[in-house]
Amino acid sequence: MHLVWTILIGFVAGLVAKSLTSGKAPGGFLMTSVLGIAGSVAASYIGQALGLYPAGQIAGFIASVIGAIVLLFIYNRVTR
């Protein structure tokens, strides 16, 4: 069940990250969702593995948004 919540939070984190990044980014809604989910999964597992926060904390959502922003930034630089 934790993975389902991580994916849902990743979807929202991707939308938040897309709204926070400026300019016209390549990729549409699907790519934003995929990058948000990937950022969320990576940030959740890395943050919890390092002991930065336990599961279910707001810090996980913040880390998910940061992870999604980083992945969107990398994707934008690679596709340009």
C-alpha positions in Angstrom: 0.0 0.0 0.0 3.0 2.3 0.6 4.0 2.1 -3.0 0.5 3.2 -4.1 0.6 6.3 -1.9 4.1 7.0 -3.2 2.8 6.9 -6.8 -0.1 9.1 -6.0 2.1 11.6 -4.2 4.5 11.4 -7.1 1.7 12.4 -9.5 0.9 15.4 -7.4 4.6 16.2 -6.9 5.1 16.1 -10.7 2.3 18.6 -11.2 3.7 20.9 -8.5 7.2 20.6 -10.0 5.9 21.4 -13.4 4.2 24.5 -12.1 7.3 25.6 -10.2 9.6 25.3 -13.2 9.6 28.2 -15.6 9.4 28.2 -19.3 7.9 25.8 -21.9 9.2 22.4 -21.0 9.3 19.6 -23.5 7.0 16.6 -22.8 3.4 16.7 -21.9 1.2 15.6 -19.1 2.2 12.0 -19.3 6.0 12.8 -19.2 5.4 15.1 -16.2 3.5 12.4 -14.4 6.2 9.8 -15.1 9.0 12.1 -13.9 7.0 13.1 -10.9 6.4 9.5 -9.9 10.0 8.6 -10.5 11.2 11.5 -8.4 8.8 10.6 -5.7 9.9 7.0 -5.6 13.6 7.9 -5.6 13.3 10.6 -3.0 11.1 8.4 -0.7 13.4 5.4 -0.7 16.6 7.4 -0.6 15.4 9.7 2.2 14.1 6.8 4.3 17.2 4.7 3.6 19.3 7.5 4.9 17.1 7.9 7.9 16.1 11.5 7.1 12.4 10.9 7.7 10.0 8.0 8.4 7.3 7.0 6.0 4.2 9.3 6.0 5.9 12.5 7.0 5.4 15.8 5.2 9.2 15.9 4.5 8.6 13.0 2.1 6.3 15.1 0.0 8.8 18.0 0.0 11.5 15.6 -1.0 9.2 14.2 -3.7 8.7 17.6 -5.2 12.4 18.3 -5.1 13.1 15.0 -6.7 10.6 15.7 -9.4 12.1 19.2 -10.0 15.5 17.7 -10.4 14.3 15.1 -12.8 12.4 17.7 -14.8 15.4 19.9 -15.0 17.6 17.0 -16.2 15.0 16.0 -18.7 14.7 19.6 -20.0 18.4 19.9 -20.5 18.8 16.5 -22.2 15.9 17.1 -24.6 16.9 20.6 -25.8 
